[in-house]
């Protein structure tokens, strides 16, 4: 299996919020680019304590998944090989607190409910190396936005810690938001 890679960057694209409504739950953000030149911006946020602790990872990038009329599986133009896995369906849903700040100021265009598209994006970010799942759970949700320059974007959200259980880790080093209200201790995961 070939694996797409990413590089962390400093050029802000898509146009994301870094200053409004930043609170103590907003861990940090990072801009970057996949090895094929596709830009992204990612963030992490965390809230709750002990068995109710939640940590989310969200990545915003251009909307690149399109459904082919001849098949159920979306196609992608960057050439990354799709990962084979045994994801069949979601077994539970959970209500999450809205802490994502990167899309503030963008036009919200809805949430994806087509399982094959959600699965495709989940596999894409896993294959790209930005998220590594450490459990059998593969959580993911997909939201659509348009930024101030008219770019159609997708935000893929993944649960890193759900109800105190570690499910995945992000391999992206986050930097602090410039307007964070309170300093935040860094979470270290030792494998």
C-alpha positions as protocol buffer text, in pm:
chain_id: "A"
residue {
  index: 1
  type: UNK
  ca { x: 0 y: 0 z: 0 }
}
residue {
  index: 2
  type: UNK
  ca { x: 145 y: 337 z: -94 }
}
residue {
  index: 3
  type: UNK
  ca { x: 92 y: 612 z: 157 }
}
residue {
  index: 4
  type: UNK
  ca { x: 38 y: 980 z: 87 }
}
residue {
  index: 5
  type: UNK
  ca { x: 228 y: 1213 z: 315 }
}
residue {
  index: 6
  type: UNK
  ca { x: 190 y: 1569 z: 432 }
}
residue {
  index: 7
  type: UNK
  ca { x: 411 y: 1862 z: 524 }
}
residue {
  index: 8
  type: UNK
  ca { x: 333 y: 2125 z: 781 }
}
residue {
  index: 9
  type: UNK
  ca { x: 320 y: 2475 z: 638 }
}
residue {
  index: 10
  type: UNK
  ca { x: 286 y: 2838 z: 726 }
}
residue {
  index: 11
  type: UNK
  ca { x: 74 y: 2972 z: 439 }
}
residue {
  index: 12
  type: UNK
  ca { x: -286 y: 3020 z: 549 }
}
residue {
  index: 13
  type: UNK
  ca { x: -517 y: 2853 z: 299 }
}
residue {
  index: 14
  type: UNK
  ca { x: -806 y: 2790 z: 326 }
}
residue {
  index: 15
  type: UNK
  ca { x: -900 y: 3123 z: 487 }
}
residue {
  index: 16
  type: UNK
  ca { x: -973 y: 3017 z: 846 }
}
residue {
  index: 17
  type: UNK
  ca { x: -1045 y: 3194 z: 1175 }
}
residue {
  index: 18
  type: UNK
  ca { x: -760 y: 3214 z: 1428 }
}
residue {
  index: 19
  type: UNK
  ca { x: -883 y: 3487 z: 1663 }
}
residue {
  index: 20
  type: UNK
  ca { x: -1259 y: 3480 z: 1727 }
}
residue {
  index: 21
  type: UNK
  ca { x: -1413 y: 3275 z: 2009 }
}
residue {
  index: 22
  type: UNK
  ca { x: -1084 y: 3104 z: 2104 }
}
residue {
  index: 23
  type: UNK
  ca { x: -1127 y: 2948 z: 2446 }
}
residue {
  index: 24
  type: UNK
  ca { x: -941 y: 2715 z: 2678 }
}
residue {
  index: 25
  type: UNK
  ca { x: -1082 y: 2411 z: 2496 }
}
residue {
  index: 26
  type: UNK
  ca { x: -906 y: 2511 z: 2171 }
}
residue {
  index: 27
  type: UNK
  ca { x: -576 y: 2324 z: 2187 }
}
residue {
  index: 28
  type: UNK
  ca { x: -417 y: 2458 z: 1870 }
}
residue {
  index: 29
  type: UNK
  ca { x: -409 y: 2463 z: 1491 }
}
residue {
  index: 30
  type: UNK
  ca { x: -170 y: 2397 z: 1204 }
}
residue {
  index: 31
  type: UNK
  ca { x: -162 y: 2476 z: 835 }
}
residue {
  index: 32
  type: UNK
  ca { x: -10 y: 2237 z: 585 }
}
residue {
  index: 33
  type: UNK
  ca { x: -15 y: 2070 z: 250 }
}
residue {
  index: 34
  type: UNK
  ca { x: -50 y: 1710 z: 140 }
}
residue {
  index: 35
  type: UNK
  ca { x: 234 y: 1585 z: -79 }
}
residue {
  index: 36
  type: UNK
  ca { x: 25 y: 1645 z: -392 }
}
residue {
  index: 37
  type: UNK
  ca { x: -10 y: 2016 z: -311 }
}
residue {
  index: 38
  type: UNK
  ca { x: -361 y: 2001 z: -159 }
}
residue {
  index: 39
  type: UNK
  ca { x: -366 y: 2257 z: 126 }
}
residue {
  index: 40
  type: UNK
  ca { x: -528 y: 2199 z: 464 }
}
residue {
  index: 41
  type: UNK
  ca { x: -571 y: 2355 z: 803 }
}
residue {
  index: 42
  type: UNK
  ca { x: -626 y: 2143 z: 1112 }
}
residue {
  index: 43
  type: UNK
  ca { x: -726 y: 2207 z: 1472 }
}
residue {
  index: 44
  type: UNK
  ca { x: -774 y: 2017 z: 1796 }
}
residue {
  index: 45
  type: UNK
  ca { x: -1008 y: 2096 z: 2083 }
}
residue {
  index: 46
  type: UNK
  ca { x: -1075 y: 1922 z: 2413 }
}
residue {
  index: 47
  type: UNK
  ca { x: -1336 y: 1943 z: 2687 }
}
residue {
  index: 48
  type: UNK
  ca { x: -1478 y: 1739 z: 2974 }
}
residue {
  index: 49
  type: UNK
  ca { x: -1313 y: 1542 z: 3253 }
}
residue {
  index: 50
  type: UNK
  ca { x: -1227 y: 1178 z: 3322 }
}
residue {
  index: 51
  type: UNK
  ca { x: -1489 y: 944 z: 3170 }
}
residue {
  index: 52
  type: UNK
  ca { x: -1655 y: 1237 z: 2992 }
}
residue {
  index: 53
  type: UNK
  ca { x: -1333 y: 1371 z: 2838 }
}
residue {
  index: 54
  type: UNK
  ca { x: -1356 y: 1446 z: 2466 }
}
residue {
  index: 55
  type: UNK
  ca { x: -1077 y: 1546 z: 2229 }
}
residue {
  index: 56
  type: UNK
  ca { x: -1155 y: 1617 z: 1864 }
}
residue {
  index: 57
  type: UNK
  ca { x: -941 y: 1666 z: 1557 }
}
residue {
  index: 58
  type: UNK
  ca { x: -1080 y: 1864 z: 1263 }
}
residue {
  index: 59
  type: UNK
  ca { x: -918 y: 1924 z: 926 }
}
residue {
  index: 60
  type: UNK
  ca { x: -1041 y: 2171 z: 662 }
}
residue {
  index: 61
  type: UNK
  ca { x: -941 y: 2123 z: 299 }
}
residue {
  index: 62
  type: UNK
  ca { x: -1084 y: 2177 z: -48 }
}
residue {
  index: 63
  type: UNK
  ca { x: -1386 y: 1960 z: -121 }
}
residue {
  index: 64
  type: UNK
  ca { x: -1230 y: 1688 z: -334 }
}
residue {
  index: 65
  type: UNK
  ca { x: -1465 y: 1393 z: -306 }
}
residue {
  index: 66
  type: UNK
  ca { x: -1714 y: 1344 z: -589 }
}
residue {
  index: 67
  type: UNK
  ca { x: -1947 y: 1055 z: -643 }
}
residue {
  index: 68
  type: UNK
  ca { x: -1926 y: 871 z: -972 }
}
residue {
  index: 69
  type: UNK
  ca { x: -2270 y: 786 z: -1113 }
}
residue {
  index: 70
  type: UNK
  ca { x: -2151 y: 435 z: -1199 }
}
residue {
  index: 71
  type: UNK
  ca { x: -2041 y: 333 z: -851 }
}
residue {
  index: 72
  type: UNK
  ca { x: -2103 y: 400 z: -484 }
}
residue {
  index: 73
  type: UNK
  ca { x: -1741 y: 482 z: -408 }
}
residue {
  index: 74
  type: UNK
  ca { x: -1624 y: 843 z: -439 }
}
residue {
  index: 75
  type: UNK
  ca { x: -1321 y: 922 z: -652 }
}
residue {
  index: 76
  type: UNK
  ca { x: -1029 y: 1149 z: -574 }
}
residue {
  index: 77
  type: UNK
  ca { x: -809 y: 1343 z: -813 }
}
residue {
  index: 78
  type: UNK
  ca { x: -481 y: 1336 z: -616 }
}
residue {
  index: 79
  type: UNK
  ca { x: -391 y: 974 z: -683 }
}
residue {
  index: 80
  type: UNK
  ca { x: -368 y: 848 z: -324 }
}
residue {
  index: 81
  type: UNK
  ca { x: -445 y: 478 z: -306 }
}
residue {
  index: 82
  type: UNK
  ca { x: -755 y: 405 z: -101 }
}
residue {
  index: 83
  type: UNK
  ca { x: -705 y: 193 z: 209 }
}
residue {
  index: 84
  type: UNK
  ca { x: -894 y: -132 z: 233 }
}
residue {
  index: 85
  type: UNK
  ca { x: -1075 y: -182 z: 561 }
}
residue {
  index: 86
  type: UNK
  ca { x: -1381 y: -349 z: 701 }
}
residue {
  index: 87
  type: UNK
  ca { x: -1587 y: -44 z: 795 }
}
residue {
  index: 88
  type: UNK
  ca { x: -1949 y: -133 z: 743 }
}
residue {
  index: 89
  type: UNK
  ca { x: -2155 y: 116 z: 939 }
}
residue {
  index: 90
  type: UNK
  ca { x: -2162 y: 341 z: 1238 }
}
residue {
  index: 91
  type: UNK
  ca { x: -2256 y: 154 z: 1554 }
}
residue {
  index: 92
  type: UNK
  ca { x: -2337 y: 453 z: 1772 }
}
residue {
  index: 93
  type: UNK
  ca { x: -2374 y: 826 z: 1756 }
}
residue {
  index: 94
  type: UNK
  ca { x: -2278 y: 1077 z: 2021 }
}
residue {
  index: 95
  type: UNK
  ca { x: -2368 y: 1440 z: 2081 }
}
residue {
  index: 96
  type: UNK
  ca { x: -2061 y: 1662 z: 2080 }
}
residue {
  index: 97
  type: UNK
  ca { x: -2001 y: 2014 z: 2202 }
}
residue {
  index: 98
  type: UNK
  ca { x: -1930 y: 2256 z: 1916 }
}
residue {
  index: 99
  type: UNK
  ca { x: -1575 y: 2386 z: 1974 }
}
residue {
  index: 100
  type: UNK
  ca { x: -1437 y: 2411 z: 1621 }
}
residue {
  index: 101
  type: UNK
  ca { x: -1326 y: 2768 z: 1553 }
}
residue {
  index: 102
  type: UNK
  ca { x: -1152 y: 2747 z: 1214 }
}
residue {
  index: 103
  type: UNK
  ca { x: -1477 y: 2774 z: 1012 }
}
residue {
  index: 104
  type: UNK
  ca { x: -1609 y: 3079 z: 1201 }
}
residue {
  index: 105
  type: UNK
  ca { x: -1699 y: 3337 z: 934 }
}
residue {
  index: 106
  type: UNK
  ca { x: -1751 y: 3076 z: 661 }
}
residue {
  index: 107
  type: UNK
  ca { x: -2084 y: 2988 z: 505 }
}
residue {
  index: 108
  type: UNK
  ca { x: -2208 y: 2657 z: 646 }
}
residue {
  index: 109
  type: UNK
  ca { x: -2341 y: 2434 z: 366 }
}
residue {
  index: 110
  type: UNK
  ca { x: -2452 y: 2132 z: 570 }
}
residue {
  index: 111
  type: UNK
  ca { x: -2337 y: 1799 z: 708 }
}
residue {
  index: 112
  type: UNK
  ca { x: -2274 y: 1489 z: 498 }
}
residue {
  index: 113
  type: UNK
  ca { x: -2503 y: 1193 z: 565 }
}
residue {
  index: 114
  type: UNK
  ca { x: -2394 y: 961 z: 282 }
}
residue {
  index: 115
  type: UNK
  ca { x: -2196 y: 684 z: 451 }
}
residue {
  index: 116
  type: UNK
  ca { x: -1976 y: 609 z: 148 }
}
residue {
  index: 117
  type: UNK
  ca { x: -1857 y: 972 z: 133 }
}
residue {
  index: 118
  type: UNK
  ca { x: -1796 y: 989 z: 509 }
}
residue {
  index: 119
  type: UNK
  ca { x: -1605 y: 660 z: 489 }
}
residue {
  index: 120
  type: UNK
  ca { x: -1402 y: 790 z: 194 }
}
residue {
  index: 121
  type: UNK
  ca { x: -1292 y: 1103 z: 382 }
}
residue {
  index: 122
  type: UNK
  ca { x: -1211 y: 898 z: 694 }
}
residue {
  index: 123
  type: UNK
  ca { x: -991 y: 668 z: 486 }
}
residue {
  index: 124
  type: UNK
  ca { x: -831 y: 963 z: 307 }
}
residue {
  index: 125
  type: UNK
  ca { x: -712 y: 1134 z: 626 }
}
residue {
  index: 126
  type: UNK
  ca { x: -597 y: 804 z: 774 }
}
residue {
  index: 127
  type: UNK
  ca { x: -409 y: 710 z: 456 }
}
residue {
  index: 128
  type: UNK
  ca { x: -258 y: 1058 z: 438 }
}
residue {
  index: 129
  type: UNK
  ca { x: -99 y: 1008 z: 778 }
}
residue {
  index: 130
  type: UNK
  ca { x: -262 y: 1298 z: 963 }
}
residue {
  index: 131
  type: UNK
  ca { x: -459 y: 1067 z: 1194 }
}
residue {
  index: 132
  type: UNK
  ca { x: -363 y: 725 z: 1324 }
}
residue {
  index: 133
  type: UNK
  ca { x: -634 y: 510 z: 1479 }
}
residue {
  index: 134
  type: UNK
  ca { x: -524 y: 316 z: 1789 }
}
residue {
  index: 135
  type: UNK
  ca { x: -853 y: 133 z: 1842 }
}
residue {
  index: 136
  type: UNK
  ca { x: -1107 y: -46 z: 1627 }
}
residue {
  index: 137
  type: UNK
  ca { x: -1333 y: 261 z: 1634 }
}
residue {
  index: 138
  type: UNK
  ca { x: -1317 y: 485 z: 1325 }
}
residue {
  index: 139
  type: UNK
  ca { x: -1520 y: 795 z: 1413 }
}
residue {
  index: 140
  type: UNK
  ca { x: -1572 y: 1063 z: 1151 }
}
residue {
  index: 141
  type: UNK
  ca { x: -1813 y: 1335 z: 1047 }
}
residue {
  index: 142
  type: UNK
  ca { x: -1802 y: 1563 z: 743 }
}
residue {
  index: 143
  type: UNK
  ca { x: -1921 y: 1924 z: 712 }
}
residue {
  index: 144
  type: UNK
  ca { x: -1927 y: 2154 z: 408 }
}
residue {
  index: 145
  type: UNK
  ca { x: -1829 y: 2523 z: 405 }
}
residue {
  index: 146
  type: UNK
  ca { x: -1749 y: 2807 z: 166 }
}
residue {
  index: 147
  type: UNK
  ca { x: -1477 y: 3050 z: 274 }
}
residue {
  index: 148
  type: UNK
  ca { x: -1465 y: 3426 z: 209 }
}
residue {
  index: 149
  type: UNK
  ca { x: -1285 y: 3370 z: -124 }
}
residue {
  index: 150
  type: UNK
  ca { x: -1560 y: 3139 z: -251 }
}
residue {
  index: 151
  type: UNK
  ca { x: -1360 y: 2816 z: -204 }
}
residue {
  index: 152
  type: UNK
  ca { x: -1575 y: 2508 z: -145 }
}
residue {
  index: 153
  type: UNK
  ca { x: -1429 y: 2333 z: 157 }
}
residue {
  index: 154
  type: UNK
  ca { x: -1489 y: 2024 z: 362 }
}
residue {
  index: 155
  type: UNK
  ca { x: -1419 y: 1983 z: 733 }
}
residue {
  index: 156
  type: UNK
  ca { x: -1353 y: 1627 z: 847 }
}
residue {
  index: 157
  type: UNK
  ca { x: -1384 y: 1574 z: 1223 }
}
residue {
  index: 158
  type: UNK
  ca { x: -1242 y: 1274 z: 1407 }
}
residue {
  index: 159
  type: UNK
  ca { x: -1276 y: 1176 z: 1773 }
}
residue {
  index: 160
  type: UNK
  ca { x: -932 y: 1130 z: 1927 }
}
residue {
  index: 161
  type: UNK
  ca { x: -1063 y: 1069 z: 2278 }
}
residue {
  index: 162
  type: UNK
  ca { x: -1430 y: 984 z: 2324 }
}
residue {
  index: 163
  type: UNK
  ca { x: -1579 y: 952 z: 2673 }
}
residue {
  index: 164
  type: UNK
  ca { x: -1227 y: 913 z: 2815 }
}
residue {
  index: 165
  type: UNK
  ca { x: -1126 y: 637 z: 2570 }
}
residue {
  index: 166
  type: UNK
  ca { x: -830 y: 694 z: 2337 }
}
residue {
  index: 167
  type: UNK
  ca { x: -940 y: 610 z: 1980 }
}
residue {
  index: 168
  type: UNK
  ca { x: -688 y: 791 z: 1761 }
}
residue {
  index: 169
  type: UNK
  ca { x: -391 y: 1027 z: 1764 }
}
residue {
  index: 170
  type: UNK
  ca { x: -307 y: 1315 z: 1535 }
}
residue {
  index: 171
  type: UNK
  ca { x: 41 y: 1319 z: 1390 }
}
residue {
  index: 172
  type: UNK
  ca { x: 30 y: 1695 z: 1330 }
}
residue {
  index: 173
  type: UNK
  ca { x: 210 y: 1922 z: 1575 }
}
residue {
  index: 174
  type: UNK
  ca { x: -35 y: 2197 z: 1671 }
}
residue {
  index: 175
  type: UNK
  ca { x: 65 y: 2556 z: 1733 }
}
residue {
  index: 176
  type: UNK
  ca { x: -115 y: 2785 z: 1977 }
}
residue {
  index: 177
  type: UNK
  ca { x: -396 y: 3010 z: 1864 }
}
residue {
  index: 178
  type: UNK
  ca { x: -277 y: 3371 z: 1896 }
}
residue {
  index: 179
  type: UNK
  ca { x: -579 y: 3483 z: 2102 }
}
residue {
  index: 180
  type: UNK
  ca { x: -623 y: 3192 z: 2343 }
}
residue {
  index: 181
  type: UNK
  ca { x: -784 y: 3313 z: 2667 }
}
residue {
  index: 182
  type: UNK
  ca { x: -602 y: 3066 z: 2894 }
}
residue {
  index: 183
  type: UNK
  ca { x: -277 y: 2873 z: 2857 }
}
residue {
  index: 184
  type: UNK
  ca { x: -329 y: 2502 z: 2800 }
}
residue {
  index: 185
  type: UNK
  ca { x: -111 y: 2210 z: 2904 }
}
residue {
  index: 186
  type: UNK
  ca { x: -1 y: 1985 z: 2619 }
}
residue {
  index: 187
  type: UNK
  ca { x: -136 y: 1630 z: 2605 }
}
residue {
  index: 188
  type: UNK
  ca { x: 135 y: 1368 z: 2563 }
}
residue {
  index: 189
  type: UNK
  ca { x: 40 y: 1021 z: 2449 }
}
residue {
  index: 190
  type: UNK
  ca { x: 300 y: 757 z: 2520 }
}
residue {
  index: 191
  type: UNK
  ca { x: 280 y: 441 z: 2314 }
}
